[in-house]
Amino acid sequence: MTILFGTQNYGKAKEVKDLFKGKGIEVLTFTGIEDIPNVIEDGDTFEVNAKKKATAFYEAFRIPVLTDDSGLAVDQLNGEPGVYSARYAGENATDDENNNQLLLNLKNHPAPHSARFVCCAVYYDGKKFISSHGTIEGEIIDSPQGKNGFGYDPLFKPIGYNKTTAELDLIEKNKISHRAKAFIALSNELLKGNR
């Protein structure tokens, strides 16, 4: 089975390709593909955004598609940044800018800052959607630590760990991450359907 993973995020692509390795599912990425549709992620949930991307990419390339939408939800900020995680500090904000915005918004809140990463992974083949969800609980620390990962990884310390997700290697991270949980559940559904 060949599926296109609809992301231009190198870190995400690497994680997901690694998760599908050895399962008989070849994951293609946008590398070398031109005219990628620009999908405005204006849904109010991660699932709505993931399905919107899946539909657009399927219609453009006519191949089964995987997409996801994921982000960080901080309890003291009423679930922010949520669906705005990638643009918390504004459109086209860098990871550092988003992280700085998060720390600024948490400045007047006492630690610990409980939070979770949330992911909705979606498969679409032009006929049916399959959706899976994954979360990882943890807390936001006061300054970035670690060089692995991307996004809010340097600020997120999972429960039971004394390091951030940016200090975990890919194998370790893929055992616990929200994205891993969502995509493993999704791959299990896909493989069940292929038996």
N, CA and C of each residue as an Amber inpcrd file, in Angstrom:
protein
   585
   0.8390000  -1.1850000   0.0000000   0.0000000   0.0000000   0.0000000
   0.8820000   1.2450000   0.0000000   0.5640000   2.2100000  -0.8470000
   1.3080000   3.4680000  -0.9120000   0.3890000   4.6100000  -0.5070000
   0.8790000   5.4430000   0.3940000   0.1010000   6.5670000   0.9140000
   0.9730000   7.8140000   0.8850000   0.3640000   8.9390000   0.5620000
   1.0540000  10.2270000   0.6130000   0.8030000  10.8600000   1.9740000
   1.8790000  11.2020000   2.6840000   1.7230000  11.9180000   3.9550000
   1.7840000  13.4060000   3.6650000   0.6720000  14.0740000   3.8590000
   0.5350000  15.4860000   3.4840000   1.0940000  16.4330000   4.5160000
   2.4080000  16.5810000   4.5400000   3.0380000  17.5720000   5.4120000
   4.2970000  18.0980000   4.7470000   4.6020000  19.3480000   5.0310000
   5.8780000  19.9070000   4.5870000   6.8140000  20.0730000   5.7810000
   6.4090000  19.5120000   6.9170000   7.2070000  19.5700000   8.1310000
   8.1390000  18.3590000   8.1420000   9.4280000  18.6170000   7.9790000
  10.4090000  17.5330000   7.8720000  10.4080000  16.6560000   9.1220000
  10.3040000  17.2790000  10.2930000  10.3220000  16.5220000  11.5460000
   9.1620000  15.5410000  11.6300000   7.9510000  16.0210000  11.2760000
   6.7640000  15.1540000  11.2850000   6.9400000  14.0080000  10.2920000
   7.3960000  14.3410000   9.0790000   7.5470000  13.3280000   8.0290000
   8.4930000  12.2160000   8.4840000   9.5890000  12.6100000   9.1200000
  10.5740000  11.6300000   9.5930000   9.9460000  10.7170000  10.6540000
   9.2200000  11.3100000  11.5960000   8.5850000  10.5240000  12.6580000
   7.5900000   9.5130000  12.0890000   6.7350000   9.9700000  11.1670000
   5.6650000   9.1130000  10.6530000   6.2260000   8.0170000   9.7490000
   7.2070000   8.3450000   8.9010000   7.8340000   7.3110000   8.0600000
   8.4330000   6.2130000   8.9350000   9.0440000   6.6330000  10.0410000
   9.6530000   5.6780000  10.9710000   8.5820000   4.7740000  11.5980000
   7.4220000   5.3310000  11.9160000   6.3400000   4.5580000  12.5390000
   5.7700000   3.4890000  11.5990000   5.7820000   3.7690000  10.2840000
   5.1880000   2.8390000   9.3140000   6.1990000   1.8370000   8.7550000
   7.4680000   2.0010000   9.1430000   8.5240000   1.1140000   8.6420000
   8.2210000  -0.3400000   8.9750000   8.3420000  -1.2200000   7.9930000
   8.1590000  -2.6420000   8.2290000   6.7090000  -3.0940000   8.3220000
   5.7610000  -2.2120000   7.9900000   4.3400000  -2.5810000   8.0800000
   3.7100000  -2.8050000   6.7040000   4.5330000  -2.7630000   5.6580000
   3.9880000  -2.9830000   4.3150000   3.2510000  -1.7730000   3.7630000
   3.4830000  -0.6230000   4.3760000   2.8650000   0.6270000   3.9130000
   3.9890000   1.5880000   3.5520000   4.0600000   1.9530000   2.2720000
   5.0760000   2.9110000   1.8340000   4.5200000   4.3160000   1.9890000
   5.2470000   5.1430000   2.7290000   4.7980000   6.5170000   2.9720000
   5.6060000   7.4730000   2.0950000   4.9210000   8.1280000   1.1710000
   5.5410000   9.1580000   0.3320000   5.3620000  10.5100000   1.0150000
   6.2760000  11.4460000   0.7060000   6.1460000  12.8010000   1.2420000
   6.0930000  13.7890000   0.0710000   6.0080000  15.0470000   0.4000000
   5.9300000  16.0870000  -0.6300000   7.2790000  16.3960000  -1.2670000
   8.3420000  15.7070000  -0.8610000   9.6630000  15.9610000  -1.4290000
   9.6130000  15.8110000  -2.9500000  10.0170000  16.8450000  -3.6470000
  10.0450000  16.8090000  -5.1100000   8.7060000  17.0810000  -5.7750000
   7.6530000  17.2860000  -4.9950000   6.3260000  17.5610000  -5.5750000
   6.0940000  19.0720000  -5.6250000   5.6210000  19.5360000  -6.7630000
   5.3110000  20.9590000  -6.9040000   3.7970000  21.1550000  -6.8730000
   3.3860000  22.3970000  -6.8270000   1.9560000  22.7480000  -6.8350000
   1.1890000  22.0620000  -5.7010000   1.7430000  22.1430000  -4.5060000
   1.0570000  21.5910000  -3.3310000  -0.0360000  22.5810000  -2.9160000
  -1.2770000  22.0990000  -2.7770000  -2.3520000  23.0180000  -2.3900000
  -2.0680000  23.6920000  -1.0440000  -2.3800000  24.9600000  -0.9530000
  -2.2410000  25.6870000   0.3060000  -3.5840000  25.6100000   1.0270000
  -3.6450000  24.8390000   2.0940000  -4.9030000  24.6240000   2.8110000
  -4.9440000  25.5420000   4.0200000  -5.9920000  26.3340000   4.1160000
  -6.1600000  27.2190000   5.2710000  -6.7950000  26.4110000   6.4000000
  -6.0440000  26.2810000   7.4790000  -6.5080000  25.4640000   8.6060000
  -7.3240000  26.3360000   9.5590000  -8.5740000  26.5530000   9.1910000
  -9.4240000  27.4540000   9.9810000 -10.5110000  26.7130000  10.7470000
 -10.3640000  25.3790000  10.8660000 -11.3300000  24.5900000  11.6320000
 -11.1960000  24.8490000  13.1210000 -12.2350000  24.4950000  13.8770000
 -12.1820000  24.7300000  15.3190000 -11.7410000  23.5030000  16.1030000
 -11.4070000  22.4080000  15.3890000 -10.8380000  21.2300000  16.0510000
  -9.6930000  20.6890000  15.1950000  -8.8400000  19.8820000  15.8200000
  -7.7360000  19.2560000  15.0890000  -8.2860000  18.3250000  14.0030000
  -9.3800000  17.6270000  14.2940000  -9.9350000  16.6800000  13.3200000
 -10.4860000  17.3950000  12.0860000 -11.1690000  18.5050000  12.2960000
 -11.7080000  19.2680000  11.1510000 -10.5620000  19.7100000  10.2390000
  -9.4810000  20.2230000  10.8300000  -8.3410000  20.6770000  10.0300000
  -7.6680000  19.5210000   9.2930000  -7.4970000  18.3860000   9.9740000
  -6.8470000  17.2300000   9.3530000  -7.6780000  16.7170000   8.1710000
  -8.9860000  16.6670000   8.3310000  -9.8600000  16.2020000   7.2420000
  -9.8610000  17.1840000   6.0730000  -9.7910000  18.4590000   6.3840000
  -9.7500000  19.4790000   5.3300000  -8.4850000  19.3120000   4.4700000
  -7.3570000  19.0840000   5.1400000  -6.0940000  18.8660000   4.4190000
  -6.1550000  17.5740000   3.6050000  -6.6780000  16.5130000   4.2230000
  -6.7450000  15.2130000   3.5380000  -7.5650000  15.3130000   2.2560000
  -8.6930000  16.0050000   2.3250000  -9.5580000  16.1600000   1.1520000
  -8.8420000  16.9250000   0.0450000  -8.2020000  18.0260000   0.4090000
  -7.5040000  18.8640000  -0.5840000  -6.3610000  18.1020000  -1.2460000
  -5.5820000  17.3670000  -0.4610000  -4.4290000  16.6510000  -1.0190000
  -4.8790000  15.4630000  -1.8660000  -5.9420000  14.7860000  -1.4420000
  -6.4460000  13.6790000  -2.2550000  -6.9370000  14.2000000  -3.6030000
  -7.6830000  15.2800000  -3.5840000  -8.2160000  15.8350000  -4.8310000
  -7.0930000  16.3050000  -5.7580000  -5.9980000  16.7750000  -5.1810000
  -4.8770000  17.2610000  -6.0010000  -4.0530000  16.1190000  -6.5840000
  -3.8480000  15.0310000  -5.8340000  -2.8940000  13.9970000  -6.2530000
  -3.5220000  12.6280000  -6.5310000  -4.7980000  12.4440000  -6.1820000
  -5.5240000  11.1960000  -6.4590000  -4.7960000   9.9590000  -5.9640000
  -4.2910000  10.0380000  -4.7470000  -3.6230000   8.9180000  -4.0920000
  -4.0910000   8.9430000  -2.6340000  -4.2650000   7.7820000  -1.9840000
  -4.6520000   7.8060000  -0.5710000  -3.7040000   8.6820000   0.2520000
  -4.2910000   9.4120000   1.1930000  -3.5470000  10.4540000   1.9110000
  -3.6200000  10.2470000   3.4210000  -2.5060000  10.5380000   4.0800000
  -2.4590000  10.6790000   5.5330000  -2.2370000  12.1490000   5.8420000
  -2.9600000  12.6640000   6.8100000  -2.6770000  14.0090000   7.3070000
  -2.8210000  13.9860000   8.8200000  -2.3680000  15.0490000   9.4360000
  -2.6560000  15.1940000  10.8560000  -2.7580000  16.6720000  11.1790000
  -3.3910000  16.9310000  12.2780000  -3.3100000  18.2570000  12.8680000
  -3.0540000  18.0160000  14.3380000  -2.1440000  18.7620000  14.8620000
  -1.7620000  18.5220000  16.2460000  -1.3300000  19.8260000  16.8770000
  -1.2660000  19.8140000  18.1780000  -0.8490000  21.0190000  18.8680000
  -0.7820000  20.8030000  20.3550000  -0.5860000  21.8950000  21.0370000
  -0.3920000  21.8990000  22.4740000  -1.5950000  22.5480000  23.1410000
  -2.0460000  21.9740000  24.2410000  -3.1390000  22.5630000  25.0240000
  -2.6510000  22.7380000  26.4600000  -2.6380000  23.9840000  26.9210000
  -2.1520000  24.3070000  28.2670000  -3.3530000  24.6420000  29.1490000
  -3.4670000  23.9470000  30.2710000  -4.6470000  24.1020000  31.1340000
  -4.8260000  25.5340000  31.6410000  -3.7340000  26.1600000  32.1030000
  -3.8480000  27.5100000  32.6610000  -4.2090000  28.5610000  31.6030000
  -4.0720000  28.2090000  30.3350000  -4.4170000  29.1290000  29.2430000
  -5.7030000  28.6890000  28.5470000  -6.5360000  27.9290000  29.2750000
  -7.8270000  27.4580000  28.7360000  -7.6850000  26.6850000  27.4240000
  -6.6210000  25.8660000  27.3440000  -6.4290000  25.0340000  26.1610000
  -5.6290000  25.6740000  25.0500000  -5.2020000  26.9260000  25.2310000
  -4.3290000  27.5440000  24.2210000  -2.9600000  26.8670000  24.2670000
  -2.2160000  26.9190000  23.1530000  -2.5470000  27.5160000  21.8570000
  -3.5020000  26.6830000  21.0000000  -3.7070000  25.3930000  21.3280000
  -4.7040000  24.5850000  20.6240000  -4.5040000  24.5460000  19.1200000
  -5.5920000  24.7640000  18.3720000  -5.4950000  24.6840000  16.9020000
  -4.6270000  25.8000000  16.3220000  -4.2570000  26.7720000  17.1440000
  -3.3810000  27.8660000  16.6800000  -1.9170000  27.6210000  17.0340000
  -1.5770000  26.4090000  17.4290000  -0.2220000  26.1110000  17.9150000
   0.8770000  26.5400000  16.9500000   0.6840000  26.2880000  15.6540000
   1.7360000  26.6010000  14.6690000   1.8370000  28.0960000  14.3810000
   0.8150000  28.8490000  14.7540000   0.8180000  30.2920000  14.4700000
   0.4220000  31.1070000  15.7060000   0.8390000  30.6250000  16.8630000
   0.4670000  31.2550000  18.1320000   0.9950000  32.6830000  18.2230000
   2.1860000  32.9000000  17.6950000   2.7880000  34.2410000  17.7250000
   2.5090000  35.0030000  16.4290000   1.5970000  34.4900000  15.5920000
   1.2530000  35.1450000  14.3290000   1.5010000  34.2380000  13.1450000
   0.8990000  34.5900000  12.0060000   1.1050000  33.8090000  10.7810000
   2.5930000  33.7120000  10.4740000   3.0320000  32.5300000  10.0330000
   4.4370000  32.2800000   9.6710000   5.4100000  32.4540000  10.8330000
   4.9090000  32.3410000  12.0690000   5.7860000  32.4440000  13.2340000
   6.7390000  31.2520000  13.2720000   7.9540000  31.4950000  13.7470000
   8.9320000  30.4120000  13.9120000   8.6270000  29.6520000  15.2060000
   9.2410000  28.4780000  15.3410000   9.0830000  27.7120000  16.5860000
   9.5240000  28.5450000  17.7870000  10.6530000  29.2400000  17.6560000
  11.1560000  30.0560000  18.7650000  10.1730000  31.1640000  19.1350000
   9.5830000  31.7990000  18.1330000   8.6150000  32.8710000  18.4000000
   7.3800000  32.3240000  19.1180000   6.8970000  31.1640000  18.6850000
   5.7420000  30.5500000  19.3450000   6.0750000  30.1570000  20.7840000
   7.2720000  29.5970000  20.9880000   7.6960000  29.2110000  22.3390000
   7.8020000  30.4380000  23.2500000   8.3590000  31.5280000  22.7220000
   8.4880000  32.7540000  23.5090000   7.1180000  33.3200000  23.8670000
   6.1700000  33.2540000  22.9240000   4.8110000  33.7250000  23.1800000
   4.1540000  32.9140000  24.2840000   4.3620000  31.6000000  24.2420000
   3.7940000  30.7200000  25.2660000   4.3530000  31.0680000  26.6480000
   5.6750000  31.2320000  26.7350000   6.2930000  31.5520000  28.0250000
   5.8160000  32.9100000  28.5350000   5.6480000  33.8560000  27.6360000
   5.1430000  35.1830000  28.0050000   3.7380000  35.0790000  28.5880000
   2.8880000  34.2820000  27.9440000   1.5030000  34.1440000  28.3990000
   1.3890000  33.3710000  29.7120000   2.4160000  32.5810000  30.0240000
   2.3970000  31.8070000  31.2690000   3.0910000  32.5310000  32.4270000
   3.6820000  33.6720000  32.1270000   4.5200000  34.3720000  33.1060000
   3.8080000  34.6430000  34.4390000   2.5290000  34.9820000  34.3760000
   1.7930000  35.3210000  35.5960000   1.0310000  34.1400000  36.2040000
   1.3050000  32.9460000  35.7020000   0.6700000  31.7390000  36.2410000
   1.7100000  30.9320000  37.0140000   1.3480000  30.4460000  38.2030000
   2.3220000  29.6680000  38.9820000   2.5730000  28.2870000  38.3760000
   3.8120000  27.8100000  38.5000000   4.1450000  26.4420000  38.0770000
   3.5390000  25.4760000  39.0770000   3.2790000  24.2190000  38.6940000
   3.5200000  23.6480000  37.3660000   2.4400000  24.0460000  36.3640000
   2.8440000  24.0620000  35.0890000   1.9370000  24.4180000  33.9930000
   1.5290000  23.1250000  33.2740000   0.4720000  22.4800000  33.7590000
   0.0680000  21.2070000  33.1480000  -0.4300000  21.4300000  31.7210000
  -0.0840000  20.4780000  30.8580000  -0.3870000  20.6220000  29.4330000
  -0.3990000  19.2570000  28.7760000  -0.8760000  19.2250000  27.5530000
  -0.8210000  17.9770000  26.7910000  -0.6280000  18.3080000  25.3170000
   0.0970000  17.4260000  24.6410000   0.1370000  17.4480000  23.1860000
  -1.0300000  16.5990000  22.6930000  -1.7160000  17.0580000  21.6700000
  -2.8730000  16.3750000  21.1020000  -2.6440000  16.2030000  19.6040000
  -3.0050000  15.0340000  19.0620000  -2.8800000  14.8060000  17.6220000
  -4.1250000  14.0840000  17.1050000  -4.6120000  14.5340000  15.9630000
  -5.6190000  13.7820000  15.2300000  -4.9980000  13.4010000  13.8870000
  -4.8920000  12.1040000  13.6390000  -4.3650000  11.5890000  12.3670000
  -5.5340000  11.1010000  11.5210000  -5.4700000  11.3920000  10.2290000
  -6.5800000  11.0560000   9.3210000  -6.0490000  10.3630000   8.0740000
  -6.7750000   9.3310000   7.6430000  -6.5470000   8.6750000   6.3560000
  -7.7590000   8.9730000   5.4930000  -7.5030000   9.2690000   4.2020000
  -8.6150000   9.4900000   3.2660000  -8.2310000   8.9330000   1.9040000
  -9.1300000   8.1260000   1.3300000  -8.8530000   7.5040000   0.0290000
  -9.8600000   7.9250000  -1.0390000 -10.5490000   9.0430000  -0.7940000
 -11.5410000   9.5080000  -1.7510000 -12.9420000   9.0000000  -1.4470000
 -13.0280000   7.9640000  -0.6100000 -14.3380000   7.3970000  -0.2520000
 -14.5930000   7.4920000   1.2500000 -13.6020000   7.0770000   2.0250000
 -13.8310000   7.0610000   3.4720000 -12.6800000   7.7250000   4.2300000
 -13.0780000   8.2870000   5.3810000 -12.1120000   8.8220000   6.3360000
 -11.9350000   7.8120000   7.4610000 -10.6960000   7.6830000   7.9330000
 -10.4330000   6.9840000   9.1900000  -9.6610000   7.9740000  10.0590000
 -10.1440000   8.1990000  11.2820000  -9.4900000   9.1530000  12.1880000
  -9.0300000   8.4480000  13.4530000  -7.8870000   8.8650000  13.9710000
  -7.3860000   8.3590000  15.2520000  -6.8290000   9.5250000  16.0450000
  -6.8990000   9.4060000  17.3600000  -6.4200000  10.4760000  18.2290000
  -5.3590000   9.9510000  19.1880000  -4.4640000  10.8460000  19.5750000
  -3.4440000  10.5080000  20.5640000  -3.1200000  11.7170000  21.4160000
  -2.8130000  11.4890000  22.6970000  -2.3910000  12.5840000  23.5730000
  -1.2100000  12.1220000  24.4170000  -0.4460000  13.0890000  24.8870000
   0.6060000  12.8280000  25.8700000   0.5370000  13.9550000  26.8980000
   0.4650000  13.5680000  28.1610000   0.3380000  14.5370000  29.2540000
   1.7160000  14.9460000  29.7590000   1.8000000  16.1890000  30.2230000
   3.0610000  16.6680000  30.7650000   2.9120000  18.0700000  31.3160000
   4.0300000  18.7970000  31.3200000   3.9920000  20.1790000  31.7970000
   4.9710000  21.0350000  30.9990000   4.7120000  22.3370000  31.0200000
   5.5870000  23.2960000  30.3450000   6.6250000  23.7930000  31.3450000
   7.8970000  23.7520000  30.9340000   8.9730000  24.2380000  31.8100000
   9.2840000  25.7010000  31.4600000  10.1530000  26.3260000  32.2580000
  10.3620000  27.7740000  32.1460000  11.3240000  28.2190000  31.0560000
  12.1610000  27.2980000  30.5550000  13.0780000  27.6830000  29.4720000
  13.3730000  26.4560000  28.6140000  13.6250000  26.6670000  27.3110000
  13.8070000  25.5470000  26.3840000  15.0050000  24.6680000  26.7420000
  14.8250000  23.3620000  26.5560000  15.9100000  22.4010000  26.7660000
  15.8650000  21.3580000  25.6630000  17.0230000  21.0940000  25.0370000
  17.1230000  20.0330000  24.0360000  17.0660000  20.5530000  22.6100000
  17.6820000  19.7930000  21.7150000  17.7880000  20.2010000  20.3090000
  17.0420000  19.2700000  19.3590000  16.5050000  18.1590000  19.8640000
  15.7580000  17.2450000  18.9980000  14.3300000  17.7460000  18.8630000
  13.5880000  17.1600000  17.9450000  12.1800000  17.5220000  17.8190000
  11.9850000  18.8810000  17.1880000  10.8030000  19.4390000  17.3890000
  10.4350000  20.7150000  16.7800000   9.2510000  21.2790000  17.5460000
   8.7930000  22.4380000  17.1450000   7.6360000  23.0450000  17.8010000
   7.8990000  23.3210000  19.2730000   6.9770000  22.8800000  20.1130000
   7.0630000  23.1370000  21.5540000   7.8530000  22.0640000  22.2990000
   8.4600000  21.1270000  21.5810000   9.2080000  20.0330000  22.2270000
  10.2110000  20.5130000  23.2810000  10.9630000  21.6130000  23.0390000
  11.9540000  22.0250000  24.0470000  11.3470000  22.5170000  25.3630000
  10.0420000  22.7910000  25.3780000   9.3850000  23.2940000  26.5900000
   8.5010000  22.2540000  27.2640000   8.3280000  21.0870000  26.6430000
   7.3600000  20.1090000  27.1380000   8.0510000  18.9280000  27.8000000
   7.7690000  18.7550000  29.0860000   8.3320000  17.6200000  29.8230000
   7.2040000  16.6210000  30.0900000   7.2590000  15.4210000  29.4750000
   6.1990000  14.4300000  29.6970000   6.1800000  13.9330000  31.1370000
   5.0080000  13.5590000  31.6130000   4.8790000  12.9800000  32.9500000
   5.7560000  11.7270000  33.0380000   6.5100000  11.6290000  34.1360000
   7.3730000  10.4630000  34.3500000   8.7660000  10.6210000  33.7660000
   9.0340000  11.7670000  33.1280000  10.3530000  12.0230000  32.5230000
  10.9690000  13.2540000  33.1730000  12.3070000  13.2480000  33.2830000
  12.9650000  14.4350000  33.8030000  13.6650000  15.1910000  32.6770000
  13.2130000  14.9440000  31.4510000  13.7250000  15.7000000  30.3060000
  12.5790000  16.0240000  29.3560000  12.8360000  16.9720000  28.4640000
  11.8050000  17.3990000  27.5220000  11.7410000  16.4560000  26.3230000
  10.6870000  16.5870000  25.5290000  10.5860000  15.7640000  24.3260000
  11.6630000  16.1540000  23.3070000  12.2700000  17.3310000  23.4610000
  13.3900000  17.7160000  22.5920000  14.7100000  17.1040000  23.0470000
  14.7080000  16.4700000  24.2210000  15.9130000  15.7870000  24.7010000
  15.8260000  14.2720000  24.4850000  14.6790000  13.8070000  23.9980000
  14.5150000  12.3820000  23.6980000  14.9860000  12.1000000  22.2790000
  15.5430000  10.9210000  22.0410000  15.8540000  10.5750000  20.6530000
  14.5690000  10.0950000  19.9780000  14.6180000   9.9640000  18.6510000
  13.4150000   9.6680000  17.8760000  12.7660000   8.3530000  18.3000000
  13.5730000   7.3340000  18.5760000  13.0320000   6.0220000  18.9700000
  12.2720000   6.1510000  20.2850000  12.8880000   6.8630000  21.2350000
  12.2670000   7.0600000  22.5530000  10.9910000   7.8850000  22.4150000
  11.0720000   8.9560000  21.6320000   9.9130000   9.8460000  21.4600000
   8.7570000   9.0970000  20.7930000   9.0770000   8.2670000  19.7990000
   8.0210000   7.5480000  19.0760000   7.3500000   6.4570000  19.9220000
   7.8900000   6.1820000  21.0950000   7.2280000   5.2320000  21.9950000
   6.1110000   5.9150000  22.7840000   6.2070000   7.2420000  22.9500000
   5.2690000   7.9180000  23.8660000   4.4970000   9.0770000  23.2550000
   4.8990000   9.5640000  22.0820000   4.3330000  10.8260000  21.6000000
   2.8680000  10.7230000  21.1790000   2.2060000  11.8580000  21.2200000
   0.8100000  11.9790000  20.7810000   0.6690000  11.5710000  19.3250000
   1.6370000  11.9650000  18.5020000   1.5920000  11.6370000  17.0770000
   1.7800000  10.1400000  16.8680000   2.7220000   9.5650000  17.6150000
   2.9480000   8.1160000  17.5160000   1.6770000   7.3580000  17.8830000
   1.0460000   7.7490000  18.9850000  -0.1770000   7.0590000  19.4200000
  -1.2610000   7.1490000  18.3520000  -1.4460000   8.3410000  17.7840000
  -2.4940000   8.5240000  16.7680000  -2.1860000   7.7360000  15.5020000
  -0.9370000   7.7900000  15.0220000  -0.5940000   7.1140000  13.7680000
  -0.4680000   5.5970000  13.9270000  -0.0730000   5.1270000  15.1040000
  -0.0420000   3.6720000  15.3230000  -1.4670000   3.1310000  15.3010000
  -2.3770000   3.8270000  15.9730000  -3.7850000   3.4130000  15.9500000
  -4.3320000   3.4400000  14.5270000  -3.9520000   4.4610000  13.7760000
  -4.4180000   4.5830000  12.3910000  -3.8360000   3.4690000  11.5200000
  -2.5610000   3.1740000  11.6740000  -1.9400000   2.1130000  10.8710000
  -2.5670000   0.7580000  11.1930000  -2.9110000   0.5330000  12.4560000
  -3.5800000  -0.7150000  12.8360000  -4.9390000  -0.8510000  12.1350000
  -5.6690000   0.2520000  12.0550000  -6.9600000   0.2540000  11.3440000
  -6.7720000  -0.0360000   9.8580000  -5.7460000   0.5650000   9.2590000
  -5.4760000   0.3640000   7.8300000  -5.0860000  -1.0830000   7.5520000
  -4.2260000  -1.6410000   8.4050000  -3.7830000  -3.0170000   8.2020000
  -4.9370000  -4.0020000   8.4060000  -5.8190000  -3.6840000   9.3450000
  -7.0030000  -4.5230000   9.5800000  -7.8710000  -4.5720000   8.3060000
  -8.0100000  -3.4310000   7.6690000  -8.8080000  -3.3350000   6.4570000
  -8.1780000  -4.0340000   5.2660000  -6.8660000  -4.2900000   5.3270000
  -6.1550000  -4.9140000   4.1920000  -6.0260000  -6.4240000   4.3230000
  -6.4700000  -6.9690000   5.4540000  -6.3070000  -8.4150000   5.6460000
  -7.3090000  -9.1910000   4.8240000
